Amino acid sequence: MMLKGSCNVTEKIQSLTQCGIWVPHRVHPRFQNPRNVSSLCVPNASKRQDLCVSVSTTEVNNNGVTLKSRSLADKLRLGSMTEDGLSFKESYIIRSYEVGMNKTATVETIANLLQEVGCNHAQGVGFSIDGFATTPTMRKLHLIWVTARMHIEIYRYPAWSDVVEIETWCQAEGKIGTRRDFIMKDFATGEVIGRATSKWVMMNMDTRKLERVSPEVADEYLVFCPKELRLAFPEPNNRSLRKIPKLADPGHYSKLGLVPRRADLDMNQHVNNVTYIGWVLESMPQEIIDTHELSSITLDYRRECQHDDVVDSLTSAEATDAIPQLNGTNGAASGARNEDDCVQFLHLLRLSKDGSEINRGRTEWRRKTQRS
């Protein structure tokens, strides 16, 4: 969906329709069949059919089998499948509560948007009715996707009220997982301002143990994946591929006794993966926070964290001689780097009670530039 003119997409439903940005949600070709629609009409709009919006739409295949239900959210969100049905794009306004002291989005905000667009993609193809991108077979067997690795690069942070467009797609990743890639653009200019890639594995919600991706599950989601490998980071030896060594104990900097809040728990009954980013940054030295901004973060998730766990965050500086130089960045002008202005750190999150490793990470920071 495209934003047109100066319309404020956060206004009421009436404003959405009157501004001309109300367009039907694009449905994957597999679901373009007869459907049953329930409607909710804005008061006093009996003569304005464009003010009647779908509350729920049932998609039915040629055999009469119900495939998905569309909600009011499907109609309102600024996202849809791409023409080939193999990726999903959605636009987001950066809200006031999503920015930090410098009025730009925080890395946690960006990570949350990546998670949101991934879930909306899953809903767009009929998955994730009651879980994060779970297929019908996964729900039947009490299986969920959990994050194994996340790598995010940010070339320019969007500011308050900026609009970003994020495209995402998923592909198979070995026998026990899947990968999801992302490209984030400035909606106004089309400039690539960030990229990300993630790896996910299947876990049984009852046993909390990892399981292989069965042929039944693979058949359900691979039909919506690109047939040829498509990578957000196609460059050889790019930073998303670098292994993260375990941080030597003790770290140069630490923040001990971090406790999950109730709000940190998600529908998978454990601490959400985005919370780990905040914990990692808690032990960063303040002098770096004051003079630099985060340019990339890589996290390897080793075990899940529960609501009653207490966590220690450790950080140490890492030598920068191993940072690779990139000649191309898939549309982002970030290949040229001034090594004197860049620093990187290793991170470790562990349980306070026994030192068990929860997460290891690497962050890279560039010196802040004066904003106009």
Kinemage of the C-alpha trace (Angstrom):
@kinemage 1
@onewidth
@group {chain A} dominant
@subgroup {mainchain}
@vectorlist {calphas} color= white
{ca met a 1} P 0.000 0.000 0.000
{ca met a 2} L 1.266 3.478 -0.836
{ca leu a 3} L 0.960 6.651 1.207
{ca lys a 4} L -0.473 9.455 -0.921
{ca gly a 5} L -0.207 13.215 -0.506
{ca ser a 6} L -0.094 14.513 3.035
{ca cys a 7} L -2.650 12.111 4.516
{ca asn a 8} L -2.126 11.158 8.143
{ca val a 9} L -2.437 7.372 8.209
{ca thr a 10} L -2.944 7.356 11.966
{ca glu a 11} L -6.294 9.129 11.757
{ca lys a 12} L -9.653 7.404 12.124
{ca ile a 13} L -11.054 4.993 9.585
{ca gln a 14} L -12.945 7.865 7.948
{ca ser a 15} L -9.686 9.707 7.324
{ca leu a 16} L -8.080 6.610 5.855
{ca thr a 17} L -10.802 6.224 3.259
{ca gln a 18} L -11.212 9.902 2.498
{ca cys a 19} L -7.469 10.385 2.044
{ca gly a 20} L -7.480 7.768 -0.691
{ca ile a 21} L -5.050 5.310 0.859
{ca trp a 22} L -7.717 2.677 1.482
{ca val a 23} L -6.985 -0.134 -0.943
{ca pro a 24} L -7.780 -3.851 -0.755
{ca his a 25} L -5.190 -6.007 0.987
{ca arg a 26} L -3.346 -8.051 -1.631
{ca val a 27} L -3.929 -11.739 -1.098
{ca his a 28} L -1.620 -14.509 -2.220
{ca pro a 29} L -2.927 -16.054 -5.485
{ca arg a 30} L -3.498 -19.317 -3.667
{ca phe a 31} L -6.206 -17.573 -1.645
{ca gln a 32} L -7.951 -15.602 -4.406
{ca asn a 33} L -11.196 -17.538 -4.245
{ca pro a 34} L -14.790 -16.947 -3.110
{ca arg a 35} L -15.018 -15.661 0.429
{ca asn a 36} L -17.504 -14.761 3.111
{ca val a 37} L -17.280 -11.228 4.450
{ca ser a 38} L -18.572 -9.595 7.605
{ca ser a 39} L -18.515 -5.798 7.536
{ca leu a 40} L -18.326 -2.994 10.041
{ca cys a 41} L -19.561 0.368 8.775
{ca val a 42} L -18.669 3.758 10.134
{ca pro a 43} L -21.773 5.505 11.593
{ca asn a 44} L -23.702 7.688 9.117
{ca ala a 45} L -21.895 6.069 6.232
{ca ser a 46} L -24.767 4.030 4.802
{ca lys a 47} L -24.362 5.804 1.470
{ca arg a 48} L -20.580 5.541 1.480
{ca gln a 49} L -19.604 1.985 0.638
{ca asp a 50} L -15.940 2.929 0.916
{ca leu a 51} L -16.465 3.500 4.651
{ca cys a 52} L -17.482 -0.125 5.178
{ca val a 53} L -14.516 -2.203 6.238
{ca ser a 54} L -14.059 -5.931 6.555
{ca val a 55} L -13.988 -7.330 10.069
{ca ser a 56} L -13.381 -10.901 8.997
{ca thr a 57} L -12.965 -12.611 5.664
{ca thr a 58} L -12.788 -16.347 5.206
{ca glu a 59} L -10.696 -17.558 2.297
{ca val a 60} L -11.727 -20.907 0.791
{ca asn a 61} L -9.764 -23.063 -1.618
{ca asn a 62} L -11.192 -24.918 -4.607
{ca asn a 63} L -12.043 -27.897 -2.413
{ca gly a 64} L -14.091 -25.788 -0.056
{ca val a 65} L -11.489 -25.912 2.724
{ca thr a 66} L -11.096 -22.796 4.845
{ca leu a 67} L -7.575 -21.443 4.462
{ca lys a 68} L -7.462 -18.242 6.466
{ca ser a 69} L -9.477 -15.526 8.179
{ca arg a 70} L -8.827 -11.880 7.463
{ca ser a 71} L -9.267 -9.337 10.209
{ca leu a 72} L -9.818 -5.613 10.475
{ca ala a 73} L -6.056 -5.342 11.075
{ca asp a 74} L -5.442 -6.888 7.641
{ca lys a 75} L -7.432 -4.067 6.092
{ca leu a 76} L -5.753 -1.299 8.066
{ca arg a 77} L -2.097 -2.275 7.992
{ca leu a 78} L 0.102 -0.695 5.329
{ca gly a 79} L 1.478 -3.959 4.009
{ca ser a 80} L 0.853 -6.625 1.403
{ca met a 81} L 2.406 -9.505 -0.454
{ca thr a 82} L 4.595 -8.631 -3.416
{ca glu a 83} L 3.406 -9.462 -6.903
{ca asp a 84} L 5.122 -12.859 -6.985
{ca gly a 85} L 3.691 -13.788 -3.576
{ca leu a 86} L 7.128 -14.731 -2.246
{ca ser a 87} L 7.882 -11.729 -0.029
{ca phe a 88} L 5.985 -9.173 2.007
{ca lys a 89} L 6.367 -5.399 2.294
{ca glu a 90} L 4.981 -3.158 4.996
{ca ser a 91} L 5.417 0.511 5.902
{ca tyr a 92} L 5.664 1.890 9.425
{ca ile a 93} L 5.637 5.377 10.925
{ca ile a 94} L 8.282 5.879 13.603
{ca arg a 95} L 6.345 6.879 16.733
{ca ser a 96} L 7.437 9.212 19.508
{ca tyr a 97} L 7.732 6.341 21.998
{ca glu a 98} L 10.018 4.434 19.615
{ca val a 99} L 12.850 6.976 19.565
{ca gly a 100} L 15.661 7.738 21.968
{ca met a 101} L 17.207 10.957 23.233
{ca asn a 102} L 18.406 11.949 19.752
{ca lys a 103} L 14.885 11.570 18.271
{ca thr a 104} L 15.841 8.594 16.110
{ca ala a 105} L 14.541 5.050 16.370
{ca thr a 106} L 16.318 2.776 18.827
{ca val a 107} L 17.768 -0.538 17.712
{ca glu a 108} L 15.104 -2.254 19.837
{ca thr a 109} L 12.446 -0.411 17.824
{ca ile a 110} L 13.948 -1.655 14.579
{ca ala a 111} L 14.193 -5.210 15.912
{ca asn a 112} L 10.555 -5.064 16.980
{ca leu a 113} L 9.529 -3.849 13.516
{ca leu a 114} L 11.439 -6.737 11.941
{ca gln a 115} L 9.577 -9.158 14.184
{ca glu a 116} L 6.272 -7.465 13.369
{ca val a 117} L 6.694 -7.565 9.599
{ca gly a 118} L 7.750 -11.224 9.798
{ca cys a 119} L 4.618 -12.133 11.748
{ca asn a 120} L 2.424 -10.117 9.392
{ca his a 121} L 3.983 -11.926 6.445
{ca ala a 122} L 3.033 -15.224 8.079
{ca gln a 123} L -0.503 -14.002 8.638
{ca gly a 124} L -0.646 -12.847 5.038
{ca val a 125} L -0.220 -16.431 3.815
{ca gly a 126} L -2.613 -17.886 6.376
{ca phe a 127} L -0.243 -18.839 9.213
{ca ser a 128} L 0.318 -17.523 12.718
{ca ile a 129} L -3.276 -17.541 13.932
{ca asp a 130} L -2.175 -18.154 17.512
{ca gly a 131} L 1.623 -18.076 17.411
{ca phe a 132} L 4.697 -16.531 15.792
{ca ala a 133} L 4.502 -17.711 12.145
{ca thr a 134} L 3.413 -21.232 13.047
{ca thr a 135} L 1.941 -23.479 10.352
{ca pro a 136} L -1.143 -25.655 10.927
{ca thr a 137} L 1.006 -28.768 11.471
{ca met a 138} L 3.224 -26.914 13.935
{ca arg a 139} L 0.231 -25.803 15.977
{ca lys a 140} L -1.144 -29.336 15.992
{ca leu a 141} L 2.174 -30.707 17.297
{ca his a 142} L 2.793 -27.796 19.744
{ca leu a 143} L 5.840 -26.617 17.799
{ca ile a 144} L 7.084 -23.031 17.673
{ca trp a 145} L 9.864 -21.088 15.971
{ca val a 146} L 12.564 -19.659 18.252
{ca thr a 147} L 15.414 -17.350 17.276
{ca ala a 148} L 18.833 -18.960 16.902
{ca arg a 149} L 20.739 -16.021 15.419
{ca met a 150} L 20.037 -12.408 14.510
{ca his a 151} L 22.217 -9.963 12.595
{ca ile a 152} L 21.127 -6.351 12.015
{ca glu a 153} L 23.017 -3.595 10.185
{ca ile a 154} L 21.757 -0.013 10.330
{ca tyr a 155} L 23.221 2.507 7.876
{ca arg a 156} L 21.004 5.397 8.900
{ca tyr a 157} L 18.541 5.538 11.767
{ca pro a 158} L 15.037 6.762 10.866
{ca ala a 159} L 13.852 9.764 12.863
{ca trp a 160} L 10.600 10.449 14.654
{ca ser a 161} L 7.710 10.590 12.102
{ca asp a 162} L 9.815 9.082 9.311
{ca val a 163} L 8.176 6.275 7.350
{ca val a 164} L 10.157 3.110 6.695
{ca glu a 165} L 9.310 0.255 4.350
{ca ile a 166} L 10.507 -3.228 5.272
{ca glu a 167} L 10.534 -6.175 2.889
{ca thr a 168} L 10.916 -9.693 4.266
{ca trp a 169} L 11.036 -13.233 2.950
{ca cys a 170} L 11.902 -16.659 4.354
{ca gln a 171} L 13.798 -19.714 3.080
{ca ala a 172} L 14.903 -23.114 4.304
{ca glu a 173} L 18.060 -23.231 6.432
{ca gly a 174} L 19.408 -26.756 6.852
{ca lys a 175} L 17.359 -29.594 8.367
{ca ile a 176} L 16.355 -27.976 11.638
{ca gly a 177} L 15.575 -24.393 10.780
{ca thr a 178} L 14.618 -21.572 8.489
{ca arg a 179} L 16.038 -18.159 7.708
{ca arg a 180} L 14.272 -14.835 7.344
{ca asp a 181} L 15.888 -11.833 5.655
{ca phe a 182} L 14.920 -8.167 5.698
{ca ile a 183} L 15.662 -4.983 3.755
{ca met a 184} L 14.624 -1.662 5.299
{ca lys a 185} L 14.215 1.460 3.157
{ca asp a 186} L 13.358 5.092 3.682
{ca phe a 187} L 9.854 5.158 2.228
{ca ala a 188} L 10.203 8.729 0.929
{ca thr a 189} L 13.447 8.203 -0.990
{ca gly a 190} L 13.786 4.451 -1.492
{ca glu a 191} L 17.247 4.545 0.130
{ca val a 192} L 18.300 1.295 1.812
{ca ile a 193} L 18.931 2.272 5.431
{ca gly a 194} L 19.230 -1.165 7.005
{ca arg a 195} L 19.412 -4.903 6.407
{ca ala a 196} L 18.994 -7.933 8.612
{ca thr a 197} L 19.039 -11.698 8.538
{ca ser a 198} L 17.903 -14.224 11.116
{ca lys a 199} L 17.923 -17.961 11.683
{ca trp a 200} L 15.115 -19.803 13.439
{ca val a 201} L 14.758 -23.348 14.761
{ca met a 202} L 11.735 -25.372 15.835
{ca met a 203} L 11.104 -26.100 19.511
{ca asn a 204} L 8.464 -28.244 21.176
{ca met a 205} L 6.459 -26.067 23.561
{ca asp a 206} L 5.845 -28.980 25.940
{ca thr a 207} L 9.352 -30.470 26.172
{ca arg a 208} L 11.222 -27.193 25.363
{ca lys a 209} L 13.535 -29.263 23.131
{ca leu a 210} L 14.539 -28.548 19.529
{ca glu a 211} L 13.081 -30.671 16.730
{ca arg a 212} L 13.862 -31.150 13.061
{ca val a 213} L 11.691 -29.521 10.444
{ca ser a 214} L 9.460 -32.353 9.214
{ca pro a 215} L 8.560 -32.737 5.511
{ca glu a 216} L 4.966 -31.827 6.418
{ca val a 217} L 5.992 -28.500 7.939
{ca ala a 218} L 8.451 -27.799 5.114
{ca asp a 219} L 5.737 -28.389 2.510
{ca glu a 220} L 3.482 -25.897 4.264
{ca tyr a 221} L 5.863 -22.940 4.231
{ca leu a 222} L 8.329 -23.562 1.380
{ca val a 223} L 5.597 -22.925 -1.179
{ca phe a 224} L 5.738 -19.281 -0.079
{ca cys a 225} L 9.555 -19.036 -0.287
{ca pro a 226} L 11.748 -17.946 -3.216
{ca lys a 227} L 12.809 -20.944 -5.279
{ca glu a 228} L 16.313 -19.559 -5.743
{ca leu a 229} L 18.445 -18.475 -2.802
{ca arg a 230} L 17.924 -14.778 -2.102
{ca leu a 231} L 20.060 -13.094 0.557
{ca ala a 232} L 19.869 -9.691 2.208
{ca phe a 233} L 23.673 -9.972 2.515
{ca pro a 234} L 24.912 -11.515 -0.759
{ca glu a 235} L 28.474 -10.235 -0.339
{ca pro a 236} L 31.079 -12.949 0.324
{ca asn a 237} L 32.577 -12.886 3.821
{ca asn a 238} L 30.006 -10.351 4.998
{ca arg a 239} L 29.722 -9.538 8.691
{ca ser a 240} L 26.573 -11.606 9.191
{ca leu a 241} L 28.658 -14.772 8.675
{ca arg a 242} L 31.294 -14.079 11.322
{ca lys a 243} L 31.467 -16.428 14.274
{ca ile a 244} L 31.267 -14.970 17.760
{ca pro a 245} L 33.858 -16.257 20.252
{ca lys a 246} L 32.818 -16.678 23.855
{ca leu a 247} L 33.743 -13.692 25.956
{ca ala a 248} L 36.555 -14.317 28.411
{ca asp a 249} L 35.485 -13.953 32.044
{ca pro a 250} L 35.545 -11.447 33.605
{ca gly a 251} L 34.435 -8.855 31.073
{ca his a 252} L 35.808 -5.319 31.003
{ca tyr a 253} L 32.332 -3.991 31.784
{ca ser a 254} L 29.349 -5.621 33.446
{ca lys a 255} L 25.782 -5.098 34.552
{ca leu a 256} L 24.708 -7.741 37.050
{ca gly a 257} L 21.356 -8.901 38.331
{ca leu a 258} L 19.100 -8.063 35.376
{ca val a 259} L 15.578 -9.399 35.964
{ca pro a 260} L 12.963 -9.996 33.241
{ca arg a 261} L 9.845 -7.885 33.559
{ca arg a 262} L 6.451 -9.429 32.959
{ca ala a 263} L 6.237 -7.294 29.833
{ca asp a 264} L 9.396 -9.001 28.485
{ca leu a 265} L 7.595 -12.347 28.127
{ca asp a 266} L 5.942 -13.195 24.816
{ca met a 267} L 3.271 -15.634 23.658
{ca asn a 268} L 5.880 -18.410 23.500
{ca gln a 269} L 6.133 -18.216 27.299
{ca his a 270} L 9.715 -16.984 27.482
{ca val a 271} L 11.652 -13.724 27.276
{ca asn a 272} L 11.268 -12.247 23.789
{ca asn a 273} L 14.400 -12.127 21.639
{ca val a 274} L 14.334 -8.307 21.397
{ca thr a 275} L 14.755 -7.989 25.180
{ca tyr a 276} L 18.234 -9.524 24.888
{ca ile a 277} L 19.356 -6.536 22.807
{ca gly a 278} L 18.571 -4.156 25.663
{ca trp a 279} L 20.363 -6.402 28.148
{ca val a 280} L 23.467 -6.514 25.947
{ca leu a 281} L 23.553 -2.721 25.697
{ca glu a 282} L 23.145 -2.285 29.460
{ca ser a 283} L 26.804 -3.181 30.017
{ca met a 284} L 28.206 -0.919 27.284
{ca pro a 285} L 30.563 1.805 28.586
{ca gln a 286} L 28.864 5.186 28.754
{ca glu a 287} L 31.672 6.978 26.920
{ca ile a 288} L 30.929 4.860 23.824
{ca ile a 289} L 27.191 5.494 24.095
{ca asp a 290} L 27.920 9.243 24.258
{ca thr a 291} L 30.196 9.415 21.217
{ca his a 292} L 29.154 6.497 18.973
{ca glu a 293} L 26.022 4.909 17.543
{ca leu a 294} L 25.379 1.219 16.962
{ca ser a 295} L 25.994 0.233 13.334
{ca ser a 296} L 25.533 -3.540 13.611
{ca ile a 297} L 24.622 -6.186 16.152
{ca thr a 298} L 24.871 -9.964 15.961
{ca leu a 299} L 23.367 -12.234 18.594
{ca asp a 300} L 23.634 -16.016 18.975
{ca tyr a 301} L 20.831 -17.338 21.177
{ca arg a 302} L 22.030 -20.332 23.210
{ca arg a 303} L 19.105 -21.006 25.540
{ca glu a 304} L 15.760 -19.489 26.427
{ca cys a 305} L 15.284 -17.281 29.446
{ca gln a 306} L 12.296 -17.588 31.805
{ca his a 307} L 10.528 -15.004 33.965
{ca asp a 308} L 12.277 -16.040 37.203
{ca asp a 309} L 15.836 -16.042 35.794
{ca val a 310} L 18.411 -13.440 36.864
{ca val a 311} L 20.864 -12.401 34.160
{ca asp a 312} L 24.372 -10.905 34.092
{ca ser a 313} L 25.507 -8.836 31.100
{ca leu a 314} L 29.261 -8.770 30.331
{ca thr a 315} L 31.040 -6.703 27.676
{ca ser a 316} L 34.647 -6.428 26.477
{ca ala a 317} L 36.296 -4.498 23.650
{ca glu a 318} L 37.384 -6.578 20.658
{ca ala a 319} L 40.275 -5.912 18.308
{ca thr a 320} L 39.081 -4.260 15.095
{ca asp a 321} L 41.643 -5.773 12.729
{ca ala a 322} L 39.181 -8.509 11.736
{ca ile a 323} L 36.420 -6.195 10.481
{ca pro a 324} L 35.933 -7.045 6.795
{ca gln a 325} L 35.814 -4.400 4.076
{ca leu a 326} L 32.795 -4.631 1.770
{ca asn a 327} L 32.700 -3.423 -1.803
{ca gly a 328} L 28.926 -3.625 -2.132
{ca thr a 329} L 26.027 -3.499 0.287
{ca asn a 330} L 22.912 -4.412 -1.688
{ca gly a 331} L 22.035 -0.794 -2.327
{ca ala a 332} L 23.329 0.746 0.897
{ca ala a 333} L 26.222 3.188 0.755
{ca ser a 334} L 28.111 1.831 3.729
{ca gly a 335} L 31.089 0.100 2.146
{ca ala a 336} L 33.542 2.867 2.977
{ca arg a 337} L 34.522 2.783 6.638
{ca asn a 338} L 36.872 4.934 8.655
{ca glu a 339} L 38.436 2.369 10.964
{ca asp a 340} L 39.584 5.079 13.378
{ca asp a 341} L 35.944 5.955 14.050
{ca cys a 342} L 34.729 2.354 14.463
{ca val a 343} L 34.928 0.150 17.541
{ca gln a 344} L 33.511 -3.269 18.297
{ca phe a 345} L 32.677 -5.260 21.408
{ca leu a 346} L 31.973 -8.840 22.437
{ca his a 347} L 29.075 -9.597 24.753
{ca leu a 348} L 27.906 -12.414 26.983
{ca leu a 349} L 24.576 -12.889 28.756
{ca arg a 350} L 24.611 -15.579 31.426
{ca leu a 351} L 22.508 -16.833 34.302
{ca ser a 352} L 23.617 -15.293 37.586
{ca lys a 353} L 23.021 -18.468 39.582
{ca asp a 354} L 25.334 -20.850 37.703
{ca gly a 355} L 26.965 -18.929 34.846
{ca ser a 356} L 25.089 -20.820 32.120
{ca glu a 357} L 25.432 -19.064 28.776
{ca ile a 358} L 22.217 -17.533 27.455
{ca asn a 359} L 23.461 -15.415 24.602
{ca arg a 360} L 26.701 -14.236 23.027
{ca gly a 361} L 26.960 -11.212 20.808
{ca arg a 362} L 29.048 -8.728 18.881
{ca thr a 363} L 28.317 -5.050 18.339
{ca glu a 364} L 30.014 -2.532 16.047
{ca trp a 365} L 29.822 1.206 16.631
{ca arg a 366} L 30.561 4.227 14.441
{ca arg a 367} L 31.281 7.733 15.636
{ca lys a 368} L 28.210 9.938 15.719
{ca thr a 369} L 27.896 12.587 13.064
{ca gln a 370} L 26.374 16.016 13.592
{ca arg a 371} L 22.749 15.942 12.549
{ca ser a 372} L 21.193 18.895 10.837
